[in-house]
Amino acid sequence: MLKGNKQIISPKKLKKPTYKKAGLAPGTLIYTGHKKDMPVKMYVTYYNENTYEKKEFSRVEDIITPENKQTNIWVDIDGIHDIELVEKIGKHFNIHNLVLEDITNNVQRTKIEEYETQLYIVLRMFQYGINISEIENEQLSLILFENILITFQEKNGDVFDNIRERLKTQGTKLRIEGTDYLAYSIIDAIVDSYFQILEKLGEDIENIEDRLLINPEKNDLQKIHLLRRELIFLRKSVWPLRDILNQIIRDDKVFFKKSTTIYLRDVYDHSIQVIDAVESYRDMIMGLLDVYLSSMSNKMNQVMKVLTIISTIFIPLTFLAGVYGMNFKSFPELETKWMYPWGFWVFTIILIVLMLGIFKKKKWL
């Protein structure tokens, strides 16, 4: 299931995509997502402690001018399906071809790659779509230079509104610090969005658990498997993020100042919390599967119990009907007046009541 260029986590979407790059030379740019007839939006934000300016641009050559060379620059590209435009940006900023290849390949694993003049980070960004029951995810690529940060995302719409508002406000740490702090803020916003997703998943798990204990339904099994796949996909994105944060913190990288790595340690702790929550929810999901199977088995046992009791009650009644249904005339009681209503039916009713009493006493009912 798809919305725009964003991937929606669903059982169908988790199938492995057809690999389109087999046999091609390294650095060949091919967009592996689903192309849409939508324009690519390009924004550039110039900022420092005293200045702030954001504008939309159409020509790559207009990004850096003599007037803004001394400011921090955030280039935000919404849309990666325009291969020609991605190549232009790559040439303008001298981005490595392998990085450009990974940008257009929207099924990249969360990772970090260091080059001589740039640091490349790939993340998965999760957020709820218009239908809050569907989780959308898209690939976010960050390329960090000395005073330039370039972000590529598949479509307009992200979790960075708070960052943009802080950039507008003079005196905030975002305005004072460099682009490495902006990169940290983006990573932190993505990790914080994981908590929002996990909170909703936790509510869904609790609701299904309560329903399973009361009245399990057939579609609950599909919901359990869908939640399980969502958690697996989220886990695949968070585990590598923990590793790359640990790598940034431990390595003495020139791209992140020591003052910024202190904040990255906090994001690292948050990623550990997300992983712990994902693992806990995975265990709960497996428990829900066991509860579902047990509940359905108990439900079936109750049905079989009722049918067995009904069958047991009718066994002696069937015997009586069979005896008196034989084609013989030598039944003296048949000649007795009121034998049919008072003899057969009264005896039958007494027998049914007696058997029900025995079943109740033995707690079979």
Secondary structure as UniProt FT lines:
FT   STRAND          2..3
FT   TURN            4..5
FT   STRAND          6..8
FT   TURN            11..14
FT   TURN            22..23
FT   TURN            26..27
FT   STRAND          41..47
FT   STRAND          52..56
FT   HELIX           60..62
FT   HELIX           66..68
FT   TURN            69..70
FT   STRAND          72..78
FT   HELIX           83..93
FT   HELIX           97..104
FT   TURN            106..107
FT   STRAND          111..114
FT   STRAND          119..128
FT   TURN            132..133
FT   STRAND          135..144
FT   STRAND          148..153
FT   HELIX           161..168
FT   TURN            170..171
FT   HELIX           173..176
FT   HELIX           179..214
FT   HELIX           219..250
FT   HELIX           258..324
FT   HELIX           332..335
FT   TURN            337..338
FT   HELIX           339..345
FT   HELIX           346..361
FT   TURN            362..363
//
